[in-house]
Amino acid sequence: MTLDNSVVLVTGGTGSFGKMFAETVLRGFKPRKLIIFSRDELKQYEMQRQFNGPEVRYFIGDVRDRDRLKRALEGVDTVVHAAALKQVPTAEYNPFECIKTNVLGAENLIEACLESDVRRVVALSTDKAAAPINLYGATKLCSDKLFIAANNIRGKQDIRFSVVRYGNVMGSRGSVIPFFLDQRATGRLPITDPRMTRFNITLEEGVAMVLHALEHSLGGEVFVPKIPSYRILDVAQAIGPECEKPVVGIRPGEKIHEEMVTETDAPQTIETEQNYIIVPMRPQQEQVKVLAEYCAFHKGAPVPEGFSYHSGRNSQWLSVDQIRDLIRKHLVPSFS
């Protein structure tokens, strides 16, 4: 999708994704404006030192504040929603705060977009929203449902809402690879469970997925990229082969494996060359016809009965050497 001459707003724009999105857009396109919307003035100050062109705007605000969102969205045609409280233990301890940001904030953004001239909205989701067992995942599933259902109330407005769901972002704050890199000097890498697996995606791949969704959305899709998995023991071996690796047990709300498409989702899921796409359910239409419509639009086909996309049963796996190469390429060039 070309973002040339467009006005783009990114909520949570000072986070890891927002910075990579800004870098990608400013390098590859010529937007009329790129608005970084977030509530942290220090992070905005730090980000301005890197991205300070005349087309970049920084807007202090919180997705909990609908009026502030409406003001920020004046003249905006494209929105990427990356704002969220993401830490599983934090959400378990502060559930009301997580709901206010992840659920009510999503509702606020949807309402503000519908009252503005926005044309495309992509919300970021997480593998933890599929069959959630923790509050963070449950709030993101609720958020996903809100964005999908928003297409039902757009009326004649030319606006499309869709969702991008992907796994652990390599190098993001709180994820296992930066944690192990920090812990390596102690000679001890704590393993939650030796069976644990996770999906892996780089920030660059995540941004590319969002750009794909902006261009190729019919409205109501949950886009799921085909990405590799890794085993937690392989990550530990790649980062600290000589380190002690005690098993400390999983944290509250944590899974051994993650899913991005559950078996329950399979009847409304199609497969394309690059992605799986969960299509919306429309109570007023036969789902067979809805599925056919999205298959034709995306040039895809329904997945087999009983299908699920599961990190422990993935067909793509990162080896120890591939994990090391990715660390050198994306995180620590001098890593050895």
N, C-alpha and C positions, 0 to 999 in steps of 0.2 A: 504494500500500500504506500502511496506517496503521501507524505505529510507536508509537502511543499505548500506554502501559503495558508496553512491551517493554523488554528489556535488550539493548542493541546494543553490539558491540565492533568497533572499526576498528583493524586492524593498520596500522602505518605512519601512524598517525593524526595526526602532527604535520606531514605533508607538505602540499603544495598541495591535493590532493584531500581529505585528511582535514579540513582547516580548512573548506573549502567544504561538505563533507558535514555537519560539526558545525553550521555556521551554518544550513544548510537544515533539518536535523532539529529543532534547537532552536527555530527559527522556526515550523515548520509542524506539529510533533507534540509530544506530551507523553510522551516515553519515561520509563520508570521509572529507567533508568540509561543513560548514554552513556559507554562506556569507551574512552579513547584509549590504545592500546597502542603503545609505541615505545621505542627504546633510547636516545634522546637527551634527557637531562635538561634541557639548556638550552632546546631547542625546546619541551619540555613546560612549563617555567617561563614562557616567553614566551607560549605559547598560553593558559595559565591566566589571564593578564591580560585576555584577551578572552572566554574561555568559562570561567566560574567558578561556575556555578549549582550548587545542591545535588545535581542529578542527574548532574553531570559528574564522572567519575573519571579519574585519570591513573595509568597502570600502566607502570612501567619494565620492559622485557623485550625479548627478542630472539626472533624466530621460529625461530632455530636451537636454542632451548632448549625442548624439548617439555614438560618438567615445569612450566616457568613459564607456558607457554600453557595447560596444563590447569588451573592455579590461576586464571589470569585468566578462564577460560571458565566458572567455576562460576556457575550461574544465568543464563547468557547464552542467548538464543534466536535472535539474528540476528547474523551475522558478515559484515563486508565486509573483504576481504583486499587491502590496498593496499601492503603492505610489499614492497619490491624494491630491488635495485641496478639502476639504470636507465641509467646513462651508458655509451654504446657504447664509447668509447675506454678508459674505466676497466675495463669488463668484459674487453676484449681483453687488457689488461695484467695484470689480476688475475683470471684465469678461475676459480680454485678458490674464491675468495671469493664470486664471483657465483653459482656453483653451490650453495654452502652456503646462501645466503640464498634464491635464487629457486626452486631445486628441492627441496633438503632441507627448507627452511623451509616450502614448500607441503605436503610430506609430513607434517611435524610438525603443522601446523595441521589437516590432514584427520584424522589419527589422534586429535588432541585433541578435535575436534568430534564424532567418532564415539563417543568415550568420555564425552561430556557430553550435555546435553539441548538442544543447538543444533538448530534446525529449518530455518533458511535460511542458505545460504552463497553469497555472490557474490564471485568473484575478479576483479580487474582484470587485463586483458591489454593487448596492444599490437599495432598493425599489423605490427610487426617480427617477430611470432610466425608470420606467414603466409609460407611459403617463406623461412625465415630464412637469412641469409648471415653473420650475426655471432653471437657467443656470447650476447649479451643476448637476441636474438630466439630463439635455440635454447633457452635456459633457460626463457623464457616459454612457448614451445610445449610444452615438457616439463611445465611447471606446469599449463598448460591441460589437457593429457591426464590428468594426475593428478586434477584436480578433476572432470573428466568421468567418469573411471573410478570415482571414489569412490561414485557412485550405484549401482554394481554390488555393493558390499559393505555397503550400509546395512542389509540385512536388513529387519526389521519396524520399524526406527526411522523416525520421521516426520521425515526430513531430506532436503533437496534441495540439491544443489550445482550451480551454473551459473557461466558466465564472461561477462564483458562485454569486448569487444575494440573499441577505438577508436583514432583517429589522434592526431596531435600536439595536445596540450592547449595552447590559446592562453595564453601567459603563464607556463607552467610553467618551472621552473628548467632551464637548459641548452637551451631551445628557441630557435628562430631569431629570433622577434619581440623578446623582451627583449634578446637579444644585439645585434640591429641598433639598438634604441633606445639602448643603452649606447654603441655605436660611432658613432652619428650625429655626435656632437660632434667626432670625429676627422676627419670628412670622407671616411671610407673604409669601405665596406661590402663585405667579402670575399664573393664568390660562389663556392660550391663547384663548381657546374655550372649553366650558364644553362638547361638543360633540366629542372632538378629541380622536382618537384611533391610536395606533401604533402596529406594529409587535414587538416582543421581542425575542432576541437571546443572549445567553451568549457567551463570548469570547471562552470558551472551545468548545461550540457547533459550532461556526464559524470555528474554526481550524479543527474540525472533519469533517465538510462539505468539506473543501478544500482538506483534505487528501482523502476523498471519491472520489472527482472529479478527483484527480490525478490518482487514481487507476482505475476508472470506466468510463473514458471519451473515447468515440469513436471519438470525435472531433467536435467542433461547438455547443455543448450544452450550454444552460443557466440553471444551476442547481438551483432550488428554494426549500429550505427546508420547511417542514410542521412544523410551529412553532406557539405558541400562540400569541394572541393580549392582550393589556391592554387598559383600559380607563384612560385618564389623571386624571379624578377625583378620580379613585381608587388609582392611584399612590400618589396623594396628600393626600388622606385619610391614606394610609399606612405609609407615612413618617411624616406627620404633622397633625394629626386629630384635634388638638386644634388650628391650625394656621388659620389666615384669608386667604381667597382664592378669591381675586378680579379677575374679568375677564378683561384682558388687550387687547385682540384682537390678531389675528394671525399676524405673521411677513410676510413681502413681500416674495412671492415665497413658502409659506407654505400651505400644504393641511390639510383639516379636517381629512381625512383618507388616507392611503397609499394603493397602489396595488403592487403586485409583478408579477402577471400574469393578463393581461388585457383581456377583452372579444375579442379584436382583435387578441390577441396571441393564443386564444383557438384552432383554427384549426391546429396549429402546436405544440400543447402541449400534453405531455403524463403524466400519473400518475403512480408512483411506490408506494411501501409501505411507504417509507420515504420522497419522494420528488415529486415535479412537475418538469418536464424537458421540456423547450422550445427547439425544435429541429431546426436545420438550414434549411433555404429554399435554394434549389439548382435550379436555373433557367433552367439548362440543364436536370433536371430529374423531373418526375412526383412526386408531393408532397405526394401523397398517398403511393408511393413506399418508399420514404424517411422516412415517418412516420412509415411504417411497419418495415423498417430496424432498426430504433431506438427502437421501441417497442420490437422487438426480442432481441436486444442487452441488453437492460435494464430490460427485463421481465416486461414491463409496458403495459398500455392500453391508448388509446386516451381519453381525458377528454370530458365531454358532450358538445354539442353545446351550446354556450352562456355562458360558464364557465368563471369565473374570480376569482382571489384570492385576497381578499380585506380585509383590517384590520378591517373594521366595520361590515363585514359579515362573519367573521371567525367562525368556529365551536369550536375552542379552546380559552378559556379566562382565564387569570390570575386573581384570586381573590385577595382581599386586603391582606389576610393572606399569600397567596403564594408569593405575591410581597415582603412582609416583610421577609419571609424565604429566598428568593433569595438574598435580600440585605445582610442578615446575612451570607449567604453561600459564596457570591462572592465579596462583597464590604466592609462591616463593621461588623465583627464578633460580636462586642458588641452592635450592633444596638438594640434598644428597643423602 
